């Protein structure tokens, strides 16, 4: 790995990104035109010490997941993202999906503008790619999982803890919607090995999934009304909206509530509470909670 070139490239890209580009305040004491190291680390879900070591050319060889997170934080274009992977001697992601996928620039640009509402970008298999701070405060930081476990659909049917985000009486609805959405994605992708492995694994491990899959219900999850269980604010009723990328493989999700509703008041409180309780002590690219979709 060319550590010195990697460090220089990271520094050059950090200097180019303006705080306003990523929804950060400029502040009166800013001494650099671009982002601070700790701001890049925060945006990428890394510790400040880890990122500082990378910029100094003394860090460990970053994983593909870390590189993808840095590419998003630094708003790298496709060629720049590929260059970052080459410098770290990591193979480029084989497809435009999965947790190492390059986020669609149009969706990322919209996410940057959504500063007052929880929002995140996911893949069509419900793998969380990037979240704003309000999404992390609402549903928790996305777990640092790989393979099938990166998909919330997989965790929903294999890990009971993944369902704690929603009231128990709502679980049957979410199960049906997850499976109908996955069937629509499977049809859109055609003979896709990743989807086939996910479906086969879930059929083996979850009788509930197998029964719902055999019902052949189909429908993309474009919008939904959700009740989310928050550890400090209780149950929050919100509307969840989806905007799809052109190829359908990525989605921008954002949560809203009608003005004057209890949900709107709870979202205002959420912005005050922030993410301190949810992110305290979190490791790089990991933390408590499960990213909800």
C-alpha positions as a printed NumPy array, in Angstrom:
array([[  0.   ,   0.   ,   0.   ],
       [  1.304,   3.459,  -0.921],
       [  0.685,   5.122,   2.437],
       [  2.295,   8.456,   1.596],
       [  0.266,   8.845,  -1.614],
       [ -2.899,   7.758,   0.165],
       [ -2.27 ,  10.303,   2.928],
       [ -1.593,  13.101,   0.431],
       [ -4.711,  12.286,  -1.557],
       [ -6.895,  12.307,   1.558],
       [ -5.474,  15.679,   2.628],
       [ -6.04 ,  17.18 ,  -0.818],
       [ -9.648,  16.011,  -0.975],
       [-10.352,  17.186,   2.588],
       [ -9.096,  20.677,   1.724],
       [-11.443,  20.798,  -1.256],
       [-14.711,  20.052,   0.593],
       [-16.382,  23.094,   2.151],
       [-18.346,  22.663,   5.393],
       [-21.517,  23.903,   3.717],
       [-21.168,  21.116,   1.14 ],
       [-21.809,  18.542,   3.856],
       [-24.223,  20.498,   6.035],
       [-21.697,  21.691,   8.644],
       [-21.603,  25.238,  10.067],
       [-18.655,  27.395,   9.027],
       [-18.146,  29.   ,  12.454],
       [-16.082,  32.111,  13.277],
       [-12.866,  30.315,  14.309],
       [-12.336,  28.065,  11.314],
       [ -8.727,  28.289,  10.174],
       [ -8.903,  25.91 ,   7.202],
       [-10.973,  26.374,   4.026],
       [-11.997,  22.723,   3.916],
       [-12.955,  20.18 ,   6.533],
       [-11.107,  19.467,   9.748],
       [ -9.773,  15.949,  10.299],
       [-12.265,  15.294,  13.07 ],
       [-15.121,  16.371,  10.788],
       [-14.094,  13.88 ,   8.099],
       [-13.844,  11.187,  10.771],
       [-17.313,  12.038,  12.065],
       [-18.849,  11.994,   8.585],
       [-17.201,   8.643,   7.822],
       [-18.062,   7.056,  11.175],
       [-14.397,   6.684,  12.155],
       [-12.492,   7.692,  15.25 ],
       [-10.546,  10.944,  14.889],
       [ -7.322,   9.183,  15.91 ],
       [ -7.742,   6.504,  13.238],
       [ -8.32 ,   9.046,  10.476],
       [ -5.415,  11.212,  11.668],
       [ -3.091,   8.212,  11.413],
       [ -4.273,   7.597,   7.854],
       [ -3.51 ,  11.197,   6.882],
       [ -0.093,  10.945,   8.461],
       [  0.695,   7.839,   6.459],
       [  0.998,   5.675,   9.544],
       [ -2.417,   4.07 ,   9.643],
       [ -3.274,   0.448,   9.084],
       [ -4.431,  -0.658,   5.678],
       [ -8.067,   0.52 ,   5.526],
       [-10.788,  -1.956,   4.641],
       [-13.086,  -1.593,   1.634],
       [-15.852,  -0.519,   3.999],
       [-13.697,   2.254,   5.479],
       [-12.647,   3.402,   2.001],
       [-16.261,   3.547,   0.859],
       [-17.176,   5.584,   3.94 ],
       [-14.297,   8.004,   3.27 ],
       [-15.333,   8.362,  -0.371],
       [-18.807,   9.398,   0.775],
       [-17.538,  11.751,   3.48 ],
       [-15.181,  13.475,   1.034],
       [-17.787,  13.508,  -1.77 ],
       [-15.446,  11.773,  -4.203],
       [-16.441,  11.33 ,  -7.801],
       [-16.321,   7.845,  -9.352],
       [-12.772,   8.114, -10.68 ],
       [-11.572,   9.577,  -7.39 ],
       [-13.224,   6.767,  -5.452],
       [-11.514,   4.208,  -7.695],
       [ -8.163,   5.977,  -7.185],
       [ -8.623,   5.787,  -3.415],
       [ -9.178,   2.029,  -3.628],
       [ -6.139,   1.628,  -5.881],
       [ -3.882,   3.554,  -3.481],
       [ -5.012,   1.306,  -0.629],
       [ -4.52 ,  -1.774,  -2.83 ],
       [ -8.098,  -2.87 ,  -2.364],
       [-10.151,  -4.366,  -5.219],
       [-12.934,  -2.169,  -6.479],
       [-16.436,  -3.242,  -5.443],
       [-17.64 ,  -5.731,  -8.03 ],
       [-21.098,  -4.232,  -8.329],
       [-23.016,  -1.04 ,  -7.656],
       [-24.593,  -2.395,  -4.522],
       [-23.579,  -3.642,  -1.096],
       [-22.152,  -1.65 ,   1.798],
       [-19.019,  -0.737,  -0.195],
       [-21.096,   0.697,  -3.044],
       [-20.417,   4.208,  -4.279],
       [-23.425,   6.296,  -3.292],
       [-25.285,   7.893,  -6.174],
       [-24.095,  11.544,  -6.252],
       [-27.626,  12.87 ,  -6.836],
       [-28.964,  11.082,  -3.777],
       [-25.989,  12.155,  -1.675],
       [-26.502,  15.764,  -2.726],
       [-30.133,  15.609,  -1.637],
       [-29.171,  13.978,   1.659],
       [-26.825,  16.895,   2.35 ],
       [-29.786,  19.254,   2.086],
       [-31.956,  17.311,   4.53 ],
       [-30.576,  18.829,   7.719],
       [-33.82 ,  19.103,   9.703],
       [-35.278,  15.638,   9.174],
       [-33.916,  12.086,   9.643],
       [-32.653,  10.715,   6.333],
       [-30.424,   7.921,   5.052],
       [-29.426,   6.154,   1.84 ],
       [-29.817,   2.385,   1.577],
       [-29.425,  -0.244,  -1.118],
       [-32.334,  -2.172,  -2.594],
       [-31.449,  -4.988,  -0.158],
       [-31.817,  -2.57 ,   2.778],
       [-28.101,  -2.196,   3.492],
       [-27.485,   1.218,   5.039],
       [-24.872,   3.232,   3.127],
       [-24.948,   6.64 ,   4.815],
       [-27.061,   8.423,   7.44 ],
       [-27.416,  11.996,   8.6  ],
       [-27.088,  12.711,  12.319],
       [-30.857,  12.8  ,  12.883],
       [-31.28 ,   9.355,  11.307],
       [-28.629,   7.989,  13.647],
       [-30.448,   9.617,  16.567],
       [-33.778,   8.142,  15.462],
       [-32.939,   4.583,  14.437],
       [-29.357,   4.089,  15.646],
       [-26.058,   3.872,  13.821],
       [-25.913,   1.274,  11.065],
       [-24.118,  -1.859,  12.297],
       [-20.737,  -2.684,  10.779],
       [-21.995,  -5.937,   9.291],
       [-20.911,  -7.554,   6.035],
       [-22.408, -10.121,   3.746],
       [-26.071, -11.069,   4.247],
       [-26.077,  -9.645,   7.79 ],
       [-25.583,  -6.154,   6.325],
       [-29.171,  -6.351,   5.083],
       [-31.896,  -5.327,   7.515],
       [-34.18 ,  -7.81 ,   5.744],
       [-31.788, -10.598,   6.716],
       [-31.48 ,  -9.37 ,  10.296],
       [-35.246,  -8.896,  10.581],
       [-35.889, -12.601,  10.032],
       [-32.809, -13.978,  11.803],
       [-32.098, -11.675,  14.76 ],
       [-34.937, -10.856,  17.205],
       [-33.064,  -7.761,  18.406],
       [-33.473,  -6.187,  14.969],
       [-37.224,  -5.928,  15.596],
       [-36.906,  -3.83 ,  18.75 ],
       [-37.125,  -0.681,  16.641],
       [-40.852,  -1.254,  16.041],
       [-43.735,  -2.129,  18.422],
       [-44.438,  -5.864,  18.486],
       [-47.959,  -5.441,  17.083],
       [-46.468,  -3.849,  13.941],
       [-44.041,  -6.709,  13.224],
       [-46.38 ,  -8.735,  10.948],
       [-46.91 ,  -5.675,   8.738],
       [-43.182,  -5.016,   8.379],
       [-42.503,  -8.685,   7.658],
       [-45.024,  -8.69 ,   4.813],
       [-43.714,  -5.428,   3.366],
       [-40.065,  -6.529,   3.554],
       [-40.791,  -9.76 ,   1.679],
       [-42.991,  -8.118,  -0.964],
       [-40.291,  -5.517,  -1.553],
       [-37.567,  -8.182,  -1.824],
       [-39.612, -10.127,  -4.369],
       [-39.954,  -6.988,  -6.503],
       [-36.195,  -6.383,  -6.246],
       [-35.481,  -9.995,  -7.201],
       [-37.613,  -9.637, -10.327],
       [-35.953,  -6.348, -11.262],
       [-32.429,  -7.751, -10.843],
       [-33.182, -10.937, -12.769],
       [-30.811, -13.87 , -12.242],
       [-28.803, -12.184,  -9.5  ],
       [-26.607, -14.422,  -7.331],
       [-26.65 , -12.069,  -4.334],
       [-30.441, -12.013,  -4.164],
       [-30.619, -15.761,  -4.709],
       [-28.252, -16.402,  -1.78 ],
       [-30.2  , -14.022,   0.464],
       [-33.544, -15.65 ,  -0.343],
       [-32.199, -19.2  ,  -0.036],
       [-30.599, -18.443,   3.322],
       [-33.749, -16.851,   4.7  ],
       [-35.943, -19.716,   3.507],
       [-33.721, -22.131,   5.413],
       [-33.545, -20.102,   8.611],
       [-36.977, -18.514,   8.9  ],
       [-40.303, -20.368,   8.486],
       [-42.027, -16.981,   8.631],
       [-40.021, -15.727,   5.657],
       [-40.579, -18.959,   3.721],
       [-44.351, -18.745,   4.188],
       [-44.478, -15.098,   3.128],
       [-42.195, -15.726,   0.142],
       [-44.44 , -18.546,  -1.033],
       [-47.436, -16.188,  -0.902],
       [-45.91 , -14.341,  -3.913],
       [-46.968, -10.864,  -2.76 ],
       [-44.934,  -8.192,  -4.535],
       [-44.566,  -4.452,  -4.145],
       [-41.69 ,  -1.982,  -3.789],
       [-41.693,  -0.137,  -0.476],
       [-42.125,   3.403,  -1.798],
       [-43.741,   4.908,   1.307],
       [-44.974,   3.731,   4.679],
       [-46.4  ,   4.98 ,   7.972],
       [-44.207,   3.821,  10.834],
       [-44.173,   3.77 ,  14.597],
       [-40.586,   3.832,  15.833],
       [-39.584,   3.001,  19.394],
       [-37.039,   5.551,  20.633],
       [-35.228,   4.946,  23.947],
       [-35.763,   8.519,  25.188],
       [-38.877,   9.748,  23.368],
       [-41.032,   6.612,  23.328],
       [-43.072,   5.68 ,  20.252],
       [-42.778,   8.207,  17.421],
       [-45.322,   8.085,  14.561],
       [-43.768,   9.15 ,  11.277],
       [-44.215,   8.91 ,   7.537],
       [-41.305,   7.334,   5.656],
       [-40.742,   8.361,   2.038],
       [-38.429,   6.855,  -0.584],
       [-36.695,   8.323,  -3.613],
       [-35.123,   5.711,  -5.926],
       [-31.963,   6.031,  -7.996],
       [-32.365,   5.661, -11.745],
       [-31.399,   1.969, -11.698],
       [-33.432,   1.301,  -8.542],
       [-30.479,  -0.073,  -6.57 ],
       [-30.249,   2.769,  -4.066],
       [-32.904,   4.675,  -2.139],
       [-32.983,   7.907,  -0.218],
       [-35.29 ,   7.521,   2.791],
       [-36.505,  10.426,   4.894],
       [-38.92 ,  10.648,   7.802],
       [-41.515,  13.366,   8.366],
       [-44.582,  14.158,  10.446],
       [-47.542,  16.487,   9.798],
       [-47.005,  20.005,  11.221],
       [-48.502,  20.354,  14.674],
       [-48.595,  16.599,  15.29 ],
       [-47.031,  14.825,  18.241],
       [-44.549,  13.239,  15.847],
       [-43.414,  16.68 ,  14.638],
       [-42.867,  17.787,  18.239],
       [-40.875,  14.621,  18.934],
       [-38.676,  15.256,  15.885],
       [-37.906,  18.728,  17.255],
       [-36.914,  17.156,  20.565],
       [-34.802,  14.625,  18.683],
       [-32.745,  17.426,  17.152],
       [-32.095,  18.756,  20.663],
       [-31.207,  15.366,  22.134],
       [-28.901,  14.644,  19.2  ],
       [-26.872,  11.466,  19.063],
       [-24.793,  11.705,  22.23 ],
       [-26.521,   8.831,  24.04 ],
       [-26.588,   6.651,  20.947],
       [-22.98 ,   7.198,  19.87 ],
       [-21.152,   7.432,  23.183],
       [-18.411,   4.863,  23.206],
       [-19.206,   3.658,  19.676],
       [-16.335,   2.098,  17.785],
       [-15.437,   3.091,  14.241],
       [-18.235,   2.217,  11.847],
       [-20.146,   0.479,  14.614],
       [-22.49 ,   1.404,  17.4  ],
       [-25.653,   0.541,  19.304],
       [-28.997,   0.183,  17.653],
       [-30.088,  -1.075,  14.279],
       [-30.654,   1.151,  11.292],
       [-34.327,   1.034,  10.464],
       [-35.85 ,   1.242,   7.015]])
